[in-house]
Amino acid sequence: MGKTGKSGKPGKTRRVWWAGLAVGVSGAALATVLAVPAQADGAEGGGRPGGRPGAGTPGWHLTDTGSDARFRGLAAVSRRAAWVAGSGGTVLRTADGGRSWRDVSPAGAGELEFRDIEAFDGRRAVALAIGEGEASRIYRTEDGGAHWTESFRNTDPRAFYDCVTFFDSRHGLAMSDPVDGKYRILSTGDGGSTWRVLPSDGMPAALPGEAGFAASGQCLVSSGPKDVWLATGGGATARVLHSADRGVHWTVTDSTLPGGDPARGVFGLAFRDRRHGLAVGGDYRADQASPRAAAVSGDGGRSWRRANTPPPAYRSGVAWLPHSRSAALAVGPTGTDLTTDGGRDWRTIDTGSYDTVDCTPDLGCWSAGERGRVARLEF
């Protein structure tokens, strides 16, 4: 998920609304403003291309991407600029708030599955393709996607890379499912131009059957210059690993999300600083319940508390709203949920299908998912 986005100024209506978040408007008051379903514009919920929520009602405004790819990779740069990456080797970019999308897919990548993308601005981005062996690759562009350089290709048939994250425009990590019983971590110090495998001495042992989920680009997330968290599933317990030194040494903690099955675990993480984090997930199978699909941490992931009122179903992506200490969005195939109390209670505000969500400091939020769906939060 992208972390940049400093340009642009909000319009008057949007500025007043977001200012309420910044000064800490009460959860009840914020819920009254936000939790008005914006489903009238589309039969599936979540608006329609060209449709907008009613006056004063925030909701997802679907954009017309012209693609039917499933976009699990999303990098929001600003309210106007964003990148998405998905199936069929597809990468798209917008610079006008989603009114138009440019296909900037890497040449010859049609057989790849992009599941994560990190963008530093409208021209520089790093995209991760997932899969066994050489299907796991990292591409980098410095000219808005006009040209891409393959900066990493996995040659170990035991490795399967899931997610990538950056601390700044130079330093980043990528993670693979366990190899020889431990998660494998790649590191870059030059913006993704070159990568090296970090020593595994400081990595705890993985549980039998444990792995990461390449579902939303949020199984590996960072906050600040050195802190990074890794989400797991598939083992007896759904766990969260944390490193405070850019991936050299790690600690591990059990989450409260369901485990004990290859389809269950933590699918997405979001930290608004090095202490306050959210975890979402559950069981991704549509016919299975996810009664404990969210958790919250106030100590940097050393411990996790179950949400009092979790989302009603599996969620794969989560993001804090900009300039808020208590409001966040979670998304999944069956809807979008809002919390206004720091993750303790969630309420469904939309029923459209999305896999991932990302917000920017200049007050923009984007979501993306199946059948080319990309939306921006608007009034």
ZAMARGU-4260 file (C-alpha; in steps of 0.2 Angstrom, whole numbers, plus 5000, padded with zeros to 4 digits):
<rodrens>
0) 5000/5000/5000 | 5006/5017/4996 | 5011/5030/5010 | 5014/5046/5000 | 5002/5060/4996
5) 5005/5077/5001 | 4998/5088/4987 | 4981/5096/4985 | 4969/5105/4996 | 4952/5098/5001
10) 4936/5107/4995 | 4926/5117/5007 | 4913/5103/5011 | 4926/5090/5013 | 4938/5101/5023
15) 4924/5104/5036 | 4920/5085/5037 | 4939/5080/5039 | 4942/5094/5051 | 4930/5086/5063
20) 4941/5070/5062 | 4957/5081/5066 | 4950/5089/5081 | 4943/5073/5088 | 4924/5075/5085
25) 4915/5062/5096 | 4912/5044/5089 | 4893/5046/5090 | 4893/5062/5080 | 4905/5056/5067
30) 4895/5040/5065 | 4880/5050/5062 | 4889/5059/5048 | 4897/5044/5040 | 4886/5029/5043
35) 4873/5034/5030 | 4873/5020/5017 | 4877/5026/5000 | 4869/5012/4990 | 4856/5020/4981
40) 4868/5024/4966 | 4871/5006/4962 | 4862/4989/4963 | 4877/4981/4972 | 4880/4995/4984
45) 4895/5006/4983 | 4889/5018/4969 | 4892/5016/4950 | 4904/5024/4938 | 4899/5042/4936
50) 4886/5041/4951 | 4889/5050/4967 | 4882/5049/4984 | 4868/5061/4989 | 4872/5078/4996
55) 4881/5077/5013 | 4882/5058/5012 | 4900/5051/5011 | 4902/5035/5001 | 4912/5026/4988
60) 4911/5034/4971 | 4915/5020/4958 | 4927/5025/4944 | 4927/5018/4927 | 4944/5009/4925
65) 4939/5000/4909 | 4946/4984/4916 | 4939/4968/4922 | 4955/4964/4932 | 4954/4960/4951
70) 4964/4974/4960 | 4971/4968/4976 | 4986/4980/4975 | 4982/4999/4978 | 4993/5014/4981
75) 4984/5030/4985 | 4996/5045/4982 | 4983/5059/4984 | 4964/5063/4982 | 4968/5064/4963
80) 4982/5051/4960 | 4982/5032/4963 | 4989/5016/4957 | 4981/4999/4956 | 4989/4982/4952
85) 4980/4966/4949 | 4977/4950/4939 | 4983/4948/4921 | 4998/4958/4925 | 4988/4974/4925
90) 4994/4990/4932 | 4983/5006/4930 | 4986/5024/4936 | 4975/5039/4938 | 4980/5058/4940
95) 4963/5066/4939 | 4954/5058/4954 | 4948/5042/4944 | 4940/5051/4930 | 4952/5042/4918
100) 4964/5028/4920 | 4980/5024/4910 | 4985/5006/4907 | 5003/5006/4912 | 5006/4987/4914
105) 5024/4981/4912 | 5027/4973/4895 | 5027/4954/4895 | 5018/4953/4912 | 5001/4946/4906
110) 5003/4930/4915 | 5008/4938/4932 | 4997/4941/4947 | 5001/4958/4954 | 4995/4958/4973
115) 5004/4974/4980 | 5010/4990/4974 | 5019/5005/4983 | 5020/5022/4976 | 5031/5036/4981
120) 5022/5049/4969 | 5013/5049/4952 | 5029/5043/4943 | 5038/5031/4955 | 5031/5015/4960
125) 5036/4997/4965 | 5024/4982/4960 | 5025/4964/4967 | 5019/4949/4957 | 5016/4934/4968
130) 5017/4915/4965 | 5029/4900/4967 | 5046/4901/4961 | 5049/4914/4947 | 5031/4920/4947
135) 5036/4931/4962 | 5044/4946/4954 | 5046/4965/4958 | 5045/4978/4945 | 5050/4997/4947
140) 5046/5012/4937 | 5052/5030/4938 | 5042/5038/4923 | 5024/5034/4928 | 5024/5017/4921
145) 5030/5021/4904 | 5044/5009/4907 | 5047/4996/4920 | 5063/4987/4926 | 5062/4970/4934
150) 5072/4972/4949 | 5070/4955/4957 | 5065/4938/4951 | 5063/4924/4964 | 5074/4908/4959
155) 5070/4898/4975 | 5055/4886/4971 | 5051/4885/4990 | 5048/4904/4991 | 5031/4913/4988
160) 5032/4932/4990 | 5016/4940/4997 | 5018/4958/5001 | 5030/4973/5000 | 5031/4989/5011
165) 5042/5004/5011 | 5048/5015/5026 | 5052/5029/5015 | 5057/5032/4996 | 5073/5021/4998
170) 5071/5008/5012 | 5058/4994/5010 | 5055/4976/5013 | 5046/4961/5005 | 5041/4945/5013
175) 5039/4927/5007 | 5030/4913/5015 | 5041/4902/5026 | 5057/4894/5019 | 5066/4881/5030
180) 5053/4885/5043 | 5055/4904/5044 | 5048/4919/5034 | 5060/4925/5021 | 5063/4944/5021
185) 5070/4954/5006 | 5077/4972/5009 | 5081/4986/4998 | 5090/5003/5002 | 5089/5011/4985
190) 5070/5012/4982 | 5068/4995/4975 | 5082/4995/4962 | 5091/4980/4971 | 5086/4968/4984
195) 5094/4956/4996 | 5088/4942/5007 | 5090/4946/5026 | 5098/4934/5038 | 5084/4923/5046
200) 5093/4922/5063 | 5081/4935/5071 | 5065/4928/5064 | 5054/4916/5075 | 5050/4899/5068
205) 5034/4898/5058 | 5020/4887/5064 | 5016/4871/5054 | 5005/4877/5039 | 5007/4895/5043
210) 5009/4908/5029 | 5004/4925/5023 | 4989/4930/5013 | 4992/4940/4997 | 4974/4947/4998
215) 4976/4966/5000 | 4994/4971/5000 | 4993/4973/5019 | 5001/4957/5026 | 5017/4967/5028
220) 5015/4985/5034 | 5026/4998/5041 | 5025/5014/5051 | 5039/5027/5054 | 5057/5024/5049
225) 5060/5007/5056 | 5044/4998/5063 | 5036/4984/5052 | 5022/4971/5055 | 5019/4954/5047
230) 5002/4946/5047 | 5000/4927/5047 | 4986/4914/5045 | 4984/4895/5041 | 4992/4889/5057
235) 4984/4884/5073 | 4985/4902/5078 | 4983/4918/5068 | 4998/4928/5073 | 5007/4945/5071
240) 5026/4948/5070 | 5034/4964/5073 | 5051/4971/5070 | 5058/4988/5076 | 5074/4987/5066
245) 5068/4986/5048 | 5066/4967/5048 | 5082/4961/5056 | 5075/4955/5073 | 5056/4950/5076
250) 5045/4946/5090 | 5028/4937/5088 | 5011/4938/5096 | 4995/4928/5095 | 4981/4938/5088
255) 4962/4936/5093 | 4957/4932/5075 | 4952/4914/5070 | 4965/4902/5066 | 4967/4883/5064
260) 4963/4882/5046 | 4972/4886/5029 | 4958/4899/5025 | 4958/4908/5042 | 4970/4921/5049
265) 4975/4939/5049 | 4973/4946/5031 | 4976/4965/5034 | 4985/4976/5046 | 4986/4995/5048
270) 4996/5005/5060 | 4993/5024/5062 | 5009/5026/5072 | 5021/5013/5080 | 5009/5009/5094
275) 4991/5009/5088 | 4986/4996/5076 | 4971/4987/5068 | 4970/4969/5062 | 4956/4962/5051
280) 4953/4945/5043 | 4943/4929/5047 | 4939/4915/5035 | 4939/4920/5017 | 4927/4906/5011
285) 4910/4914/5007 | 4901/4900/5016 | 4910/4901/5032 | 4907/4913/5046 | 4920/4925/5053
290) 4914/4930/5070 | 4930/4937/5076 | 4936/4947/5061 | 4944/4962/5069 | 4956/4966/5083
295) 4965/4981/5090 | 4982/4984/5098 | 4988/4999/5108 | 5006/4993/5112 | 5013/4991/5094
300) 5007/4973/5092 | 5013/4966/5108 | 4995/4962/5113 | 4979/4961/5104 | 4961/4964/5110
305) 4946/4957/5101 | 4934/4970/5094 | 4918/4972/5104 | 4907/4973/5088 | 4918/4966/5074
310) 4913/4967/5056 | 4900/4954/5051 | 4910/4945/5039 | 4928/4942/5032 | 4938/4958/5029
315) 4954/4959/5019 | 4959/4977/5020 | 4959/4991/5033 | 4965/5009/5034 | 4965/5023/5046
320) 4956/5039/5041 | 4968/5053/5039 | 4971/5065/5054 | 4960/5054/5065 | 4965/5045/5081
325) 4949/5034/5081 | 4941/5032/5064 | 4945/5018/5051 | 4938/5008/5037 | 4938/4990/5034
330) 4934/4982/5017 | 4930/4964/5010 | 4920/4955/4997 | 4903/4959/5006 | 4905/4977/5012
335) 4914/4991/5020 | 4914/4994/5039 | 4918/5010/5049 | 4924/5011/5066 | 4924/5028/5076
340) 4931/5022/5092 | 4948/5015/5087 | 4943/4998/5081 | 4932/4992/5096 | 4916/4993/5087
345) 4912/4992/5068 | 4897/4996/5058 | 4893/4992/5040 | 4891/5007/5029 | 4892/4999/5011
350) 4889/4982/5003 | 4900/4984/4988 | 4914/4972/4985 | 4932/4978/4988 | 4948/4969/4993
355) 4959/4983/4999 | 4958/5001/5005 | 4971/5015/5007 | 4970/5033/5013 | 4982/5048/5010
360) 4987/5063/5021 | 4978/5075/5010 | 4962/5068/5015 | 4959/5055/5001 | 4953/5037/5003
365) 4953/5024/4989 | 4947/5006/4988 | 4949/4992/4975 | 4943/4975/4971 | 4936/4963/4959
370) 4930/4966/4941 | 4940/4982/4939 | 4932/4990/4954 | 4941/5006/4960 | 4932/5019/4971
375) 4936/5035/4979 | 4927/5041/4995 | 4917/5056/4991 | 4902/5066/4997
</rodrens>
